[in-house]
Amino acid sequence: EEVKWIWKEKFHHAFPNQEHEYLRHDLQHEEILVFCNHCDNPPCTRVCPTQATWKRPDGIVMMDWHRCIGCRYCVAACPYGSRSFNWRDPRPFIDETRPDFPTRTRGVVEKCTFCDERLGQGRPPACVESCKSKCLIFGDLEDADSAVREALRTRHAIRRKPGLGTQPEVYYLV
């Protein structure tokens, strides 16, 4: 019954292709924050019969909870476990509803959308804004001068299961 947008995964489960005898010992037992990879070639969009899942021109893989019929084809197609089926009505657990962000219903699939409603207001995703250690960086990969591109130039980055051909657009700095 877990609905997840961001969750912790053991490093060796999140990055099975990164295991080798010289891997930093602390990473081998570390839990890593993971979420939807917003793939450049997302298998979830190809299998959705109602087009409730689609990719925006800026690369963010979106979800329309009101168009979703709950078939869960996207859940089966996602090789990263980034989608959750909503078995219960979430509305009783929401303290305050907002008219600018419609609540979902029971029987639909959910995933991270990088808080697209916040992006529309010029704000970063909630996870980035609330990260006190500033370990989450959000930006435009197409902009060579962006903070995210600077981090990718200056730090070692890996992606989850890159050999699957999905071209994950989320990079993990290690």
C-alpha positions in Angstrom: 0.0 0.0 0.0 3.0 2.3 -0.1 2.8 5.3 -2.4 6.2 6.7 -3.1 7.6 9.6 -5.0 11.0 9.5 -3.3 12.2 6.5 -1.3 15.4 4.9 0.1 16.9 1.9 -1.7 20.0 0.0 -0.7 22.9 1.1 -3.0 23.4 -2.4 -4.5 19.6 -2.6 -5.4 19.5 0.9 -6.9 22.8 0.4 -8.8 23.3 -3.3 -9.5 25.7 -2.5 -12.3 28.0 -0.5 -10.0 29.1 -3.4 -7.9 32.8 -4.2 -8.0 35.5 -5.0 -5.5 36.9 -1.4 -5.4 33.5 0.2 -4.6 33.7 2.6 -1.7 32.9 0.5 1.3 30.5 3.0 2.8 28.4 2.9 -0.4 28.0 -0.8 -0.3 25.7 -0.6 2.7 24.3 2.9 2.2 20.7 3.7 1.5 20.3 6.1 -1.5 17.3 8.4 -2.2 15.8 7.4 -5.5 12.8 8.5 -7.6 11.5 8.5 -11.1 14.4 8.8 -13.6 12.4 10.9 -16.1 13.9 8.8 -18.9 14.6 10.2 -22.3 13.2 6.9 -23.7 10.5 6.1 -21.1 8.9 2.7 -21.5 6.0 3.7 -19.3 4.7 6.2 -21.9 4.6 3.6 -24.7 2.4 1.2 -22.8 -0.2 3.6 -21.4 -3.5 3.0 -23.2 -5.0 6.3 -22.2 -1.9 8.5 -22.6 -2.2 9.4 -18.9 1.6 9.1 -18.9 3.5 11.3 -21.3 6.8 13.2 -21.7 6.8 17.0 -21.7 9.0 18.9 -24.2 11.4 19.7 -21.4 11.9 16.0 -20.7 9.8 15.6 -17.5 7.7 12.4 -17.6 4.3 13.4 -16.4 1.2 11.6 -15.0 -2.4 12.7 -15.4 -4.1 11.0 -12.4 -7.6 11.9 -13.7 -6.9 10.2 -17.1 -5.4 7.1 -15.5 -7.6 4.0 -15.5 -5.4 2.1 -13.1 -4.4 -0.7 -15.5 -0.8 -0.6 -14.1 0.8 -1.3 -17.5 3.2 1.6 -16.6 4.1 -0.1 -13.3 5.1 -3.3 -15.1 7.0 -1.3 -17.8 9.1 0.8 -15.4 12.3 -1.1 -14.7 13.1 1.2 -11.7 10.1 0.6 -9.5 9.2 4.3 -9.7 5.5 3.9 -9.9 3.0 3.1 -7.2 -0.6 2.0 -7.4 -2.9 3.9 -5.1 -4.9 1.2 -3.3 -6.6 3.6 -0.9 -8.3 7.0 -1.2 -5.6 9.5 -0.2 -8.1 12.3 0.6 -8.8 11.3 4.2 -5.0 11.6 4.9 -4.6 15.1 3.4 -4.9 17.8 6.1 -5.4 20.6 3.7 -6.4 20.5 0.0 -5.3 23.1 -2.5 -7.4 24.2 -5.5 -4.2 24.5 -7.6 -3.3 20.9 -7.0 -6.1 18.4 -7.4 -6.2 15.4 -5.1 -5.9 11.9 -6.6 -8.4 9.1 -6.1 -8.1 5.5 -5.2 -7.2 3.2 -8.1 -4.6 5.3 -10.0 -0.9 5.1 -10.5 1.4 7.8 -9.0 4.9 8.9 -9.6 7.3 11.8 -9.2 6.5 14.7 -11.6 9.2 17.0 -10.2 6.3 18.9 -8.6 5.2 20.3 -12.0 2.7 22.6 -10.3 5.7 24.2 -8.5 7.8 24.4 -11.6 4.9 26.3 -13.3 5.2 28.9 -10.5 9.0 29.2 -11.1 9.8 27.2 -7.9 12.0 24.2 -7.5 10.5 20.7 -6.7 9.6 20.4 -3.0 12.4 17.8 -2.4 15.0 20.3 -3.7 13.7 23.2 -1.7 13.4 21.2 1.5 16.9 19.6 1.3 18.9 21.3 4.0 22.2 19.7 2.9 21.7 20.9 -0.7 22.5 17.4 -2.0 19.6 17.6 -4.5 20.2 19.7 -7.5 17.6 20.4 -10.1 18.1 22.2 -13.4 18.0 22.2 -17.2 20.4 19.6 -18.6 20.3 21.4 -21.9 21.7 24.6 -20.3 25.5 24.3 -20.3 25.7 27.0 -17.6 23.2 25.5 -15.2 24.1 24.3 -11.7 23.2 20.7 -12.6 25.6 20.7 -15.6 28.3 22.3 -13.4 27.9 19.5 -10.9 28.0 16.8 -13.7 31.3 18.4 -15.0 33.0 18.5 -11.6 31.8 15.4 -9.7 31.4 11.7 -10.5 27.9 10.8 -11.5 26.1 7.6 -12.2 22.7 6.6 -13.5 20.4 3.8 -12.6 20.5 0.8 -15.0 21.8 2.8 -18.0 22.2 -0.4 -20.0 18.4 -0.8 -20.4 18.3 1.8 -23.1 15.8 4.1 -21.2 18.4 6.9 -21.0 17.7 8.0 -17.4 17.9 11.8 -17.0 18.4 11.7 -13.2 22.1 11.5 -12.2 23.4 10.5 -8.8 26.5 12.2 -7.6 28.8 9.9 -5.7 
